[in-house]
Amino acid sequence: MKRVLAATLLAGLTASPALAALKPGDAAPKFTAPATLAGKEFTFKLADALKHGPVVLYFYPAAFTKGCSAEAHDFAEATERFKALGAMVVGISADKIAVLDKFSTADCQSKFAVAADPELTVAKSYDAVMAKNPSYADRTSYVISPDGKILSTYSSLDPDGHVASTIAAVEKWRTEHKG
């Protein structure tokens, strides 16, 4: 019943951070995926990234689409703020790594990594698959604490709100973990 309700609300483009399957306090699924930053490919490992601070993991439907380009631009503009808070950003979609090589330099402005999840394996583990079109990731953002727990979730097909929501969660975490 919860999945039906969630799919119905998401289909209506309703912003609701409470709809994602993973809730604050849940363990974030660990994963490894091919990624690119500034067009340079590497292997992204969530476990390794968490050793350095919180990770903002945001899923998006497809590179070079209007909403996804806008969201990437917004995250690129906020990257220095995230870094100042000790957090890193990584985007993830079903796009192939060759497409993401270009997206990482163009729309992400070479400021943060994007990872390829063509089989949506990672998206499925985070319940971030689009209900109306399951061949795409849904637009869902997670903030993951260094201990591997979900700090916050935000789900909305509208790209607005994802950066503000994730910054607020990282700021709250930083305030609680000073010194």
Backbone as ProteinMPNN parsed JSONL, in Angstrom:
{"seq_chain_A": "MKRVLAATLLAGLTASPALAALKPGDAAPKFTAPATLAGKEFTFKLADALKHGPVVLYFYPAAFTKGCSAEAHDFAEATERFKALGAMVVGISADKIAVLDKFSTADCQSKFAVAADPELTVAKSYDAVMAKNPSYADRTSYVISPDGKILSTYSSLDPDGHVASTIAAVEKWRTEHKG", "coords_chain_A": {"N_chain_A": [[0.817, -1.19, 0.0], [1.965, 1.239, 0.777], [3.843, 1.646, -1.285], [2.168, 2.019, -3.503], [0.849, 4.39, -2.789], [3.064, 6.107, -2.633], [3.999, 6.03, -5.295], [1.796, 7.134, -6.595], [1.735, 9.745, -5.533], [4.281, 10.689, -6.336], [3.988, 10.591, -9.073], [2.362, 12.714, -9.479], [4.098, 14.794, -9.324], [4.655, 15.761, -6.811], [6.396, 17.317, -4.245], [7.961, 15.669, -1.725], [9.721, 14.898, 0.96], [9.375, 12.662, 2.507], [8.733, 10.386, 1.098], [10.637, 8.599, 0.048], [11.994, 5.299, 0.183], [14.112, 4.753, 1.908], [14.727, 5.926, 5.05], [15.605, 8.576, 7.379], [18.19, 7.508, 9.498], [18.206, 4.894, 8.582], [20.375, 2.359, 7.215], [22.598, 3.194, 4.653], [22.747, 1.758, 1.476], [25.752, 0.291, 0.456], [27.874, 0.877, -2.333], [29.626, 0.499, -5.447], [30.616, 2.196, -8.329], [31.112, 3.031, -11.822], [32.449, 6.216, -12.474], [32.758, 9.747, -13.207], [34.66, 12.723, -13.21], [35.076, 15.914, -14.225], [35.396, 14.859, -16.744], [37.192, 12.825, -16.393], [37.538, 9.504, -15.844], [36.822, 7.254, -13.128], [36.619, 4.916, -10.376], [33.936, 5.075, -8.285], [33.496, 4.684, -4.873], [31.272, 4.313, -2.38], [31.791, 3.676, 0.341], [34.482, 4.474, 0.639], [34.292, 7.23, 0.114], [32.742, 8.107, 2.264], [34.528, 8.089, 4.333], [35.613, 10.549, 4.435], [33.705, 12.379, 5.111], [30.233, 13.579, 5.127], [28.1, 12.415, 2.446], [26.42, 13.658, -0.313], [24.137, 12.217, -2.157], [22.671, 12.197, -5.161], [20.041, 11.219, -7.22], [19.111, 11.289, -10.637], [17.046, 11.624, -13.59], [18.077, 11.745, -16.433], [20.999, 12.71, -18.183], [21.639, 15.866, -19.719], [19.009, 16.714, -20.082], [16.346, 19.064, -19.628], [15.486, 19.544, -16.841], [17.395, 18.008, -15.446], [19.81, 19.103, -16.246], [19.494, 21.664, -15.171], [19.385, 21.025, -12.436], [21.946, 19.888, -12.073], [23.521, 22.123, -12.591], [22.738, 23.733, -10.408], [23.71, 22.173, -8.249], [26.419, 22.28, -8.899], [26.944, 25.01, -8.548], [26.667, 25.13, -5.796], [28.691, 23.577, -4.805], [31.101, 24.468, -3.536], [30.114, 25.382, -1.111], [29.144, 22.982, -0.008], [31.627, 21.637, 0.214], [32.903, 23.289, 2.089], [31.459, 22.599, 4.293], [32.342, 20.099, 4.689], [31.354, 18.067, 3.116], [30.699, 15.951, 0.25], [29.481, 15.858, -3.129], [27.721, 13.657, -5.248], [26.309, 12.723, -8.266], [23.926, 10.484, -9.797], [22.85, 8.39, -12.421], [21.048, 6.547, -14.992], [22.51, 6.821, -17.233], [25.121, 6.111, -19.629], [28.653, 5.839, -19.103], [30.189, 7.229, -21.016], [28.491, 9.269, -21.896], [28.214, 10.608, -19.51], [30.808, 11.519, -19.118], [30.922, 13.78, -20.737], [28.755, 15.256, -19.668], [29.694, 15.733, -17.104], [31.622, 17.677, -17.449], [30.335, 19.706, -18.873], [27.539, 20.365, -17.819], [27.844, 19.83, -15.076], [29.974, 21.312, -14.578], [32.571, 20.493, -14.034], [32.786, 20.227, -11.288], [31.778, 18.329, -9.494], [31.413, 14.773, -9.05], [29.82, 12.404, -11.266], [28.003, 9.397, -11.488], [27.649, 6.292, -13.244], [24.876, 4.231, -13.697], [23.698, 2.119, -15.362], [22.097, -0.202, -15.301], [20.442, 0.366, -13.294], [20.918, -0.629, -10.757], [21.972, 0.489, -8.388], [20.154, 2.577, -8.025], [17.798, 1.117, -7.609], [18.41, -0.112, -5.16], [18.25, 2.05, -3.51], [15.641, 2.737, -3.716], [15.008, 4.503, -5.807], [13.873, 4.614, -8.364], [12.104, 5.632, -11.176], [8.653, 5.63, -10.966], [6.701, 5.843, -13.008], [8.193, 5.432, -15.275], [10.191, 3.035, -15.35], [12.746, 2.713, -16.461], [14.364, 4.731, -15.859], [16.123, 6.655, -13.395], [14.631, 8.059, -10.498], [14.097, 11.443, -9.376], [15.697, 11.873, -6.671], [17.153, 12.819, -3.655], [19.676, 12.073, -1.325], [21.202, 12.48, 1.854], [24.014, 11.243, 3.328], [25.468, 10.163, 6.275], [28.843, 10.056, 7.675], [28.932, 7.668, 9.124], [27.499, 5.954, 7.621], [24.739, 6.116, 7.653], [21.458, 7.156, 6.666], [20.821, 10.542, 6.561], [19.008, 12.387, 5.557], [16.261, 12.614, 3.212], [14.999, 13.578, 0.037], [12.522, 13.826, -2.261], [11.464, 14.667, -5.423], [10.284, 15.351, -8.626], [10.629, 17.854, -9.602], [13.377, 19.886, -10.051], [14.059, 22.002, -8.374], [14.709, 22.772, -4.999], [16.162, 20.532, -4.193], [18.937, 21.102, -3.746], [18.809, 23.043, -1.68], [17.528, 21.549, 0.336], [19.372, 19.473, 0.816], [21.668, 20.888, 1.572], [20.737, 22.064, 3.939], [20.421, 19.758, 5.521], [23.084, 18.84, 5.691], [24.257, 21.039, 6.95], [22.926, 20.933, 9.433], [23.869, 18.458, 10.382], [26.61, 19.091, 10.542], [26.59, 21.087, 12.528], [25.796, 19.571, 14.722], [28.004, 17.946, 14.978], [30.347, 19.308, 15.594], [33.78, 19.939, 16.306]], "CA_chain_A": [[0.0, 0.0, 0.0], [2.844, 2.401, 0.823], [4.425, 1.851, -2.616], [1.12, 2.563, -4.375], [0.671, 5.774, -2.394], [4.265, 6.835, -3.026], [4.004, 6.155, -6.754], [0.731, 8.062, -6.957], [2.159, 11.103, -5.204], [5.393, 11.072, -7.19], [3.482, 10.792, -10.429], [1.776, 14.049, -9.488], [5.189, 15.739, -9.153], [4.559, 16.329, -5.485], [7.625, 17.268, -3.469], [7.73, 15.115, -0.404], [10.91, 14.19, 1.397], [9.042, 11.478, 3.282], [8.303, 9.286, 0.248], [11.686, 7.649, -0.291], [11.948, 4.092, 1.009], [15.114, 4.865, 2.964], [14.389, 7.006, 5.977], [16.706, 8.944, 8.268], [18.56, 6.454, 10.434], [18.427, 3.645, 7.855], [21.704, 2.155, 6.638], [22.69, 3.469, 3.22], [23.387, 0.648, 0.755], [27.087, 0.567, -0.081], [27.977, 0.545, -3.749], [30.761, 0.919, -6.255], [30.101, 2.454, -9.68], [31.975, 3.855, -12.667], [32.101, 7.626, -12.324], [33.613, 10.684, -13.91], [34.751, 14.084, -12.696], [35.8, 16.709, -15.217], [35.672, 14.0, -17.888], [38.191, 11.812, -16.038], [36.831, 8.36, -15.262], [37.369, 6.576, -11.958], [35.637, 4.077, -9.702], [33.416, 5.691, -7.067], [33.132, 3.733, -3.817], [30.62, 5.05, -1.309], [32.494, 3.432, 1.605], [35.677, 5.314, 0.673], [33.874, 8.633, 0.176], [32.224, 8.394, 3.606], [35.659, 8.251, 5.252], [36.0, 11.957, 4.401], [32.596, 13.232, 5.544], [28.929, 13.227, 4.553], [27.958, 12.348, 0.99], [25.133, 14.002, -0.902], [23.935, 11.312, -3.293], [21.414, 12.56, -5.796], [19.65, 10.481, -8.419], [18.405, 12.119, -11.612], [16.607, 10.775, -14.708], [18.926, 11.624, -17.63], [21.881, 13.825, -18.498], [21.332, 16.757, -20.832], [17.591, 17.072, -20.172], [16.163, 20.391, -19.027], [15.5, 19.514, -15.379], [18.639, 17.424, -14.947], [20.854, 20.108, -16.463], [19.272, 22.722, -14.176], [19.776, 20.506, -11.127], [23.407, 19.769, -12.069], [24.035, 23.494, -12.464], [22.507, 24.153, -9.024], [24.67, 21.475, -7.392], [27.748, 22.822, -9.212], [27.032, 26.319, -7.9], [26.704, 24.929, -4.34], [29.758, 22.651, -4.451], [32.031, 25.059, -2.567], [29.419, 25.4, 0.188], [29.198, 21.608, 0.5], [33.008, 21.353, 0.608], [33.161, 24.028, 3.33], [30.78, 21.848, 5.354], [32.976, 18.789, 4.776], [30.571, 17.078, 2.364], [30.91, 15.86, -1.194], [28.281, 15.594, -3.927], [27.838, 12.759, -6.396], [25.046, 12.459, -8.948], [23.895, 9.143, -10.384], [21.745, 8.17, -13.359], [21.179, 5.354, -15.832], [23.323, 7.144, -18.409], [26.392, 5.422, -19.802], [29.784, 6.651, -18.663], [30.622, 8.12, -22.104], [27.602, 10.436, -21.839], [28.518, 11.328, -18.272], [32.081, 12.231, -19.297], [30.569, 15.1, -21.289], [27.867, 15.927, -18.711], [30.475, 16.163, -15.942], [32.334, 18.915, -17.759], [29.402, 20.734, -19.336], [26.507, 20.786, -16.882], [28.346, 19.762, -13.696], [31.045, 22.309, -14.57], [33.773, 19.846, -13.49], [32.824, 20.511, -9.846], [31.446, 17.144, -8.702], [31.374, 13.535, -9.828], [28.566, 11.74, -11.618], [28.239, 7.962, -11.625], [26.801, 5.569, -14.196], [24.114, 3.102, -13.131], [22.848, 1.773, -16.507], [21.137, -1.26, -14.96], [19.69, 0.914, -12.159], [21.158, -1.45, -9.58], [22.099, 1.369, -7.224], [18.862, 3.274, -7.873], [16.845, 0.17, -7.004], [18.754, -0.323, -3.749], [17.845, 3.274, -2.809], [14.252, 2.986, -4.1], [15.042, 5.744, -6.566], [13.528, 4.316, -9.755], [10.889, 6.353, -11.539], [7.482, 4.742, -10.979], [6.011, 5.894, -14.303], [9.097, 4.987, -16.331], [11.23, 2.351, -14.575], [14.064, 2.65, -17.084], [15.065, 5.943, -15.419], [16.173, 6.959, -11.96], [13.758, 9.139, -10.045], [14.87, 12.558, -8.836], [15.704, 11.714, -5.22], [18.437, 13.19, -3.048], [19.964, 11.559, 0.007], [22.422, 12.884, 2.547], [24.48, 10.069, 4.064], [26.474, 10.537, 7.271], [30.047, 9.234, 7.589], [28.723, 6.338, 9.7], [26.735, 5.157, 6.666], [23.296, 6.223, 7.902], [20.74, 8.195, 5.94], [20.488, 11.721, 7.36], [17.793, 12.996, 5.015], [15.837, 12.278, 1.853], [14.135, 14.568, -0.603], [12.077, 13.289, -3.552], [10.59, 15.512, -6.227], [10.746, 15.462, -10.009], [11.01, 19.252, -9.78], [14.757, 19.989, -9.578], [14.164, 23.011, -7.327], [14.551, 22.267, -3.644], [17.118, 19.473, -3.838], [20.157, 21.668, -3.175], [18.482, 23.667, -0.389], [17.233, 20.489, 1.292], [20.589, 18.737, 1.177], [22.544, 21.798, 2.329], [20.182, 22.172, 5.293], [20.725, 18.518, 6.243], [24.519, 18.807, 5.977], [24.505, 22.067, 7.969], [22.442, 20.408, 10.702], [24.819, 17.438, 10.79], [27.856, 19.763, 10.9], [26.351, 21.745, 13.812], [25.734, 18.528, 15.747], [29.274, 17.207, 15.043], [31.492, 20.219, 15.682], [34.881, 19.594, 17.209]], "C_chain_A": [[0.863, 1.257, 0.0], [3.443, 2.693, -0.541], [3.413, 2.463, -3.572], [0.911, 4.034, -4.068], [1.865, 6.61, -2.846], [4.295, 7.057, -4.533], [2.953, 7.154, -7.218], [1.158, 9.494, -6.694], [3.31, 11.562, -6.079], [4.939, 11.344, -8.615], [2.875, 12.177, -10.568], [2.809, 15.14, -9.287], [5.129, 16.444, -7.801], [5.898, 16.201, -4.779], [7.298, 16.739, -2.09], [8.941, 14.329, 0.046], [10.611, 12.901, 2.14], [8.728, 10.26, 2.42], [9.371, 8.248, -0.059], [11.653, 6.474, 0.678], [12.949, 4.164, 2.149], [14.824, 6.117, 3.783], [15.616, 7.384, 6.794], [16.922, 7.86, 9.327], [18.781, 5.106, 9.778], [19.873, 3.562, 7.366], [21.645, 2.424, 5.14], [23.348, 2.28, 2.536], [24.744, 1.073, 0.193], [27.11, 0.161, -1.548], [29.281, 1.056, -4.315], [30.218, 1.097, -7.662], [31.129, 3.227, -10.499], [31.496, 5.3, -12.591], [33.076, 8.48, -13.12], [33.538, 12.047, -13.24], [35.62, 14.854, -13.67], [36.221, 15.855, -16.416], [36.72, 12.938, -17.628], [37.491, 10.698, -15.279], [37.592, 7.753, -14.089], [36.273, 5.679, -11.383], [35.229, 4.761, -8.406], [33.014, 4.588, -6.103], [32.545, 4.532, -2.665], [31.379, 4.882, 0.005], [33.739, 4.312, 1.727], [35.32, 6.788, 0.818], [33.418, 9.011, 1.585], [33.341, 8.548, 4.644], [36.058, 9.72, 5.386], [34.895, 12.901, 4.854], [31.296, 12.795, 4.91], [28.969, 13.226, 3.02], [26.53, 12.722, 0.617], [25.035, 13.176, -2.174], [22.603, 11.679, -3.924], [21.225, 11.787, -7.093], [18.888, 11.424, -9.327], [18.106, 11.268, -12.846], [17.596, 10.638, -15.868], [19.731, 12.892, -17.868], [21.361, 14.587, -19.714], [19.834, 16.929, -21.09], [17.402, 18.346, -19.358], [16.278, 20.377, -17.501], [16.812, 19.015, -14.813], [19.818, 18.376, -15.148], [20.726, 21.237, -15.449], [19.731, 22.261, -12.796], [21.296, 20.381, -11.024], [24.053, 21.141, -11.897], [23.899, 23.981, -11.022], [23.487, 23.472, -8.069], [26.086, 21.991, -7.648], [27.955, 24.161, -8.513], [27.193, 26.185, -6.383], [27.877, 24.068, -3.88], [30.713, 23.22, -3.407], [31.407, 25.121, -1.179], [29.435, 23.999, 0.8], [30.607, 21.271, 0.992], [33.352, 22.045, 1.926], [32.531, 23.327, 4.534], [31.358, 20.439, 5.518], [32.267, 17.692, 4.008], [30.979, 17.07, 0.897], [29.593, 15.503, -1.862], [28.631, 14.591, -5.01], [26.434, 12.542, -6.959], [25.095, 11.071, -9.562], [22.653, 8.987, -11.254], [22.005, 6.891, -14.154], [22.012, 5.616, -17.087], [24.61, 6.325, -18.44], [27.526, 6.392, -19.477], [30.264, 7.609, -19.76], [29.774, 9.393, -22.14], [27.96, 11.279, -20.615], [29.869, 12.03, -18.323], [31.814, 13.647, -19.788], [29.727, 15.91, -20.308], [28.662, 16.484, -17.531], [31.236, 17.459, -16.205], [31.361, 20.035, -18.127], [28.465, 21.192, -18.215], [26.944, 20.744, -15.422], [29.534, 20.693, -13.499], [32.336, 21.794, -13.931], [33.913, 20.038, -11.98], [32.495, 19.318, -8.966], [31.315, 15.949, -9.635], [29.948, 13.106, -10.147], [28.894, 10.284, -11.932], [27.212, 7.334, -12.562], [26.17, 4.356, -13.511], [23.158, 2.591, -14.217], [21.824, 0.676, -16.248], [20.236, -0.85, -13.798], [19.816, 0.068, -10.889], [21.223, -0.598, -8.317], [20.771, 2.077, -6.976], [17.827, 2.366, -7.215], [17.146, -0.024, -5.519], [18.371, 0.878, -2.888], [16.382, 3.629, -3.071], [14.127, 4.321, -4.838], [14.837, 5.471, -8.06], [12.191, 4.984, -10.037], [9.717, 5.382, -11.683], [6.823, 4.696, -12.354], [6.872, 5.409, -15.459], [10.306, 4.321, -15.675], [12.569, 2.149, -15.279], [14.906, 3.883, -16.728], [15.09, 6.016, -13.899], [15.186, 8.075, -11.68], [14.656, 10.27, -9.529], [14.73, 12.518, -7.31], [17.101, 12.022, -4.707], [18.524, 12.638, -1.637], [21.193, 12.271, 0.558], [22.769, 11.714, 3.455], [25.6, 10.514, 5.006], [27.699, 9.627, 7.143], [29.899, 7.847, 8.209], [27.822, 5.461, 8.82], [25.233, 5.181, 6.87], [22.697, 7.354, 7.071], [20.419, 9.327, 6.913], [19.195, 12.361, 6.883], [17.516, 12.471, 3.616], [14.958, 13.4, 1.34], [13.795, 14.025, -1.985], [11.113, 14.257, -4.215], [11.137, 15.532, -7.643], [11.118, 16.894, -10.364], [12.433, 19.414, -9.232], [14.955, 21.036, -8.481], [13.955, 22.361, -5.966], [15.575, 21.227, -3.241], [18.383, 20.039, -3.178], [19.871, 22.267, -1.803], [18.237, 22.608, 0.682], [18.496, 19.78, 1.745], [21.57, 19.622, 1.937], [22.044, 21.918, 3.767], [20.516, 20.932, 6.123], [22.203, 18.444, 6.611], [24.859, 19.854, 7.037], [24.076, 21.58, 9.354], [23.42, 19.361, 11.247], [26.115, 18.086, 11.292], [27.71, 20.432, 12.266], [26.373, 20.724, 14.958], [27.073, 17.81, 15.945], [30.483, 18.124, 15.035], [32.511, 19.677, 16.661], [34.989, 18.176, 17.452]], "O_chain_A": [[0.547, 2.23, -0.685], [3.548, 3.856, -0.93], [3.763, 3.334, -4.368], [0.806, 4.848, -4.986], [1.689, 7.704, -3.384], [4.588, 8.161, -4.992], [3.201, 7.936, -8.136], [0.964, 10.366, -7.541], [3.321, 12.709, -6.526], [5.463, 12.237, -9.28], [2.874, 12.75, -11.658], [2.445, 16.301, -9.097], [5.519, 17.605, -7.684], [6.473, 15.114, -4.717], [6.461, 17.294, -1.378], [9.172, 13.216, -0.427], [11.526, 12.113, 2.381], [8.476, 9.187, 2.967], [9.035, 7.112, -0.396], [11.322, 6.637, 1.853], [12.667, 3.685, 3.248], [14.696, 7.218, 3.248], [16.562, 6.603, 6.893], [15.982, 7.371, 9.954], [19.466, 4.253, 10.342], [20.513, 4.588, 7.134], [20.75, 1.941, 4.447], [24.408, 1.833, 2.974], [24.852, 2.104, -0.471], [26.44, -0.791, -1.948], [29.943, 1.922, -3.743], [29.452, 0.264, -8.146], [31.924, 3.987, -9.947], [30.297, 5.573, -12.636], [34.083, 7.992, -13.633], [32.482, 12.465, -12.765], [36.77, 14.487, -13.911], [37.265, 16.092, -17.024], [37.104, 12.216, -18.548], [36.923, 10.918, -14.209], [38.823, 7.739, -14.057], [35.136, 5.691, -11.856], [36.062, 5.0, -7.532], [32.28, 3.67, -6.468], [33.24, 5.336, -2.044], [31.588, 5.865, 0.716], [34.02, 4.838, 2.804], [35.976, 7.515, 1.563], [33.684, 10.122, 2.044], [33.105, 9.087, 5.725], [36.754, 10.096, 6.33], [35.125, 14.105, 4.971], [31.243, 11.768, 4.233], [29.759, 13.935, 2.397], [25.565, 12.179, 1.154], [25.759, 13.409, -3.141], [21.545, 11.503, -3.321], [22.118, 11.712, -7.938], [18.114, 12.26, -8.86], [18.82, 10.304, -13.124], [17.926, 9.516, -16.252], [19.212, 14.003, -17.767], [20.732, 14.02, -20.608], [19.437, 17.256, -22.208], [18.22, 18.661, -18.494], [17.08, 21.118, -16.934], [17.295, 19.538, -13.809], [20.718, 18.441, -14.31], [21.731, 21.718, -14.924], [20.386, 23.01, -12.071], [21.874, 20.732, -9.996], [25.016, 21.294, -11.146], [24.829, 24.572, -10.475], [24.035, 24.122, -7.178], [26.871, 22.125, -6.709], [29.02, 24.414, -7.951], [27.802, 27.051, -5.754], [28.041, 23.851, -2.68], [31.096, 22.509, -2.479], [32.099, 24.931, -0.179], [29.709, 23.846, 1.99], [30.766, 20.685, 2.063], [34.015, 21.459, 2.781], [33.018, 23.452, 5.658], [30.917, 19.679, 6.38], [32.542, 16.511, 4.219], [31.526, 18.042, 0.377], [28.703, 14.922, -1.242], [29.701, 14.661, -5.615], [25.499, 12.22, -6.227], [26.175, 10.539, -9.821], [21.555, 9.394, -10.876], [23.042, 6.245, -14.004], [22.193, 4.719, -17.911], [25.117, 5.903, -17.401], [27.367, 7.609, -19.568], [30.71, 8.712, -19.443], [30.298, 10.479, -22.389], [28.001, 12.507, -20.683], [30.062, 13.035, -17.64], [32.42, 14.602, -19.301], [29.953, 17.107, -20.133], [28.356, 17.56, -17.017], [31.466, 18.246, -15.286], [31.555, 21.184, -17.729], [28.602, 22.31, -17.72], [26.466, 21.539, -14.613], [30.038, 20.843, -12.386], [33.101, 22.568, -13.356], [35.024, 20.016, -11.449], [32.892, 19.29, -7.801], [31.132, 16.096, -10.843], [29.006, 13.399, -9.411], [29.913, 9.975, -12.551], [26.07, 7.783, -12.656], [26.844, 3.573, -12.842], [21.942, 2.62, -14.027], [20.788, 0.632, -16.912], [19.376, -1.618, -13.367], [18.915, 0.06, -10.051], [20.605, -0.924, -7.304], [20.318, 2.164, -5.834], [17.066, 2.811, -6.356], [16.223, -0.093, -4.707], [18.187, 0.743, -1.678], [15.931, 4.708, -2.688], [13.264, 5.145, -4.534], [15.537, 6.027, -8.906], [11.263, 4.908, -9.232], [9.797, 4.42, -12.446], [6.428, 3.625, -12.815], [6.351, 5.02, -16.504], [11.333, 4.968, -15.467], [13.446, 1.474, -14.739], [16.017, 4.054, -17.231], [14.201, 5.507, -13.217], [14.939, 8.931, -12.529], [15.843, 10.059, -9.278], [13.779, 13.055, -6.741], [18.099, 11.55, -5.251], [17.574, 12.721, -0.858], [22.108, 12.62, -0.188], [21.944, 11.251, 4.242], [26.559, 11.16, 4.583], [27.604, 8.544, 6.566], [30.654, 6.938, 7.865], [27.431, 4.365, 9.221], [24.523, 4.345, 6.312], [23.344, 8.368, 6.812], [19.818, 9.099, 7.962], [18.383, 12.82, 7.687], [18.402, 11.958, 2.933], [14.269, 14.078, 2.102], [14.692, 13.79, -2.795], [10.083, 14.62, -3.647], [12.339, 15.713, -7.837], [11.847, 17.121, -11.329], [12.673, 19.11, -8.063], [15.929, 20.959, -7.732], [13.101, 21.486, -5.819], [15.835, 21.056, -2.05], [18.844, 19.511, -2.166], [20.619, 22.02, -0.857], [18.693, 22.758, 1.815], [18.668, 19.516, 2.935], [22.238, 19.148, 2.856], [22.838, 21.877, 4.707], [20.857, 21.048, 7.3], [22.544, 18.032, 7.719], [25.663, 19.587, 7.93], [24.788, 21.794, 10.336], [23.757, 19.377, 12.431], [26.653, 17.693, 12.327], [28.626, 20.35, 13.085], [26.909, 20.998, 16.031], [27.268, 17.139, 16.959], [31.537, 17.752, 14.519], [32.185, 19.06, 17.675], [35.871, 17.742, 18.193]]}, "name": "protein", "num_of_chains": 1, "seq": "MKRVLAATLLAGLTASPALAALKPGDAAPKFTAPATLAGKEFTFKLADALKHGPVVLYFYPAAFTKGCSAEAHDFAEATERFKALGAMVVGISADKIAVLDKFSTADCQSKFAVAADPELTVAKSYDAVMAKNPSYADRTSYVISPDGKILSTYSSLDPDGHVASTIAAVEKWRTEHKG"}
